[in-house]
C-alpha cells in the first residue's frame, strides 16, 4: 500500500511508453508496475504521464537592469512554470551593481524562500564586478550546492574579459562545474550598433543586424576554443543560428566537452517578426534575435538528431510598457531585450515536436528534463520517471487543443510573443515530490512549497585534459 498511486496512464519511461501504475511514498517514486494500491489514487486515464520538465535557463526577480525590474518573482514565475508542466527550474543568482557573485546568490535564495511553488536550483554568475577573489567565491558556492556558473561575452556591466574568462574556466574545471556562456561578440555589436545609429537606422528590424549570426558564430567559436584550451565543460546557451550550431558540432568532434542549448523562440519565431510596426515588433525583441528560415530548419534537425542537448525558455519577464520604455515608437536601441516563455516552453515542443512525430519520445525526454538533470548535476533526484527519484510528474491531456495568449497564461507579464498560436496537448495535473501543485487545471500549492535543490558537481578527475598539458614536458 503506497501513499499515492497514479493509475491508468500512459507512462513515459526512459525505455519507452508503458501502461502502468506509479507508486509514491515520501515524495519519491517507490514502485512502477501493474495493479498497485494506494491510500490515495489519481486516475490518469486518457492522460500521458510525463516526467516534470526542468527549465535550466530562466530569469526571475533579478536586480533592476536597463531601468526595469522583472515582472515575475519566484512565486508568479514558478506558478507559471508549473502550469506549463515544469517542476524544477534553475535560474540565475544575477548580480546587481557592486554585487559579488556570492552576494547575488544570497539575494536570489532570499527572494526564492517562501515564494517558490516548485523546486529550484541556482546558477552563479561572474562579471567584472565579482571581485578579485573569484576563485574563493566559487569554492564557497560549491560547498552550498551550486555546480554551474554563467559568463557573458556581451552587455555592459556583465561582459568579462579574456583573463577573467580563463580564470573562471580553470576554477570550474578544478571544481567539476560547467560554465554557461552567452556568446556574442561585444565589440562587433557596439561597432555595428553605433553605425546604425549614425545612419538613423534605429527601427526594431535592425536588431538582427546589430546582433548578426556572424557575431554569434565568432564568439561561439572563441568560447569553445577557450574550453578546449582549458579542458573545462561548457554550455553554449540559446544557440540561435545554424552557424553557431555548426561551431558546437565541430568542437564536439575535436573532443571538447560542449553542450548546446536552444529555446522555443529560435524555432517558432523569425527575423520577419521584427519587420512590423514598432509597437508590434517590440514583442519579438530578444538576444540573440530571431533568425532566418534556414536556421529554423537547421535547429529542428539538430533537435531531431541530438546535436542540441537542452531546451530552455530563457524566460525574461518584463511588463510591456517597461520593455518599450513607455514609448510609442520604440527602436532597437531602446527596447529591452527579453520575452516570457516559462509556461509555453513545453506545450510548444509537445505539440509541434512530440505529437507531430518530429521528435521521438527519447529525444523529447532528453530535451525537456533528462539532459538538464544530467548536465547540471541532479540526475540522482530528478529528470526521469524511475524508482528512487523525486515524484515530479506531469499528467498531459494529449487531445486538449488550446490557444496561447497572455490571458490564458499565469505569468505577470502582460504579453506573449505566441499570442493566438494554437497548440495541442496541455498538462492538467502536475506533482512536485508527489504533491499536486496543479490539479485539474487549478493551483493547489502554497508559496514556499518549492525547495532549493543542491546539485553535485562532476568528478574533476574525469575532466578533459587541456590542450596545454605540460605533463610530458615535466616528465622528460
Buried (B, 14 or more C-beta within 10 A) or exposed (E): EBBBBBBBBBBBBBEEEBEBBBBBBEBBBBBBEEEBEBEEBBEBEEBBBBBBBBBBBBBBBBBEBBEBBBBBBBBBBBBBBBBBBBBBBBBBBBBBEEBBBBBBBBBBBEBBBEBBBBBBBBBBBBBEBBBEEBBEBBEBBBEBBBBBBBBBBBBEEBBBEEEBBBBBBBBBBBBBBBBBBBBBBBEBBEEBBEEBBEEEBBBBBBBBBBBBBEBBBBBBBBBBBBBBBBBBBBBBBBBBBBBBBBBBBBBBEEEBBBBBBBBBBBBBBBBEBBBBEBBEBBBBBBBBBBBBEEBBEBBBBBBBEEBBBBBBBBBBBBBBEBBBBEEEEBBBBBBBBBBBBBBBBBBBBBBBBBBEEBBEBBBBBBBBBBBBBBBBBBBEBBBBBEEEBBBBBBBBBBEBEBEBEBEBBBBBBBBBBBBEBEBBBBBBBBBBBBBBBBBEEEBBBEBBBBBBBBBBBBEEEEBBEBBEEEEEEEEE
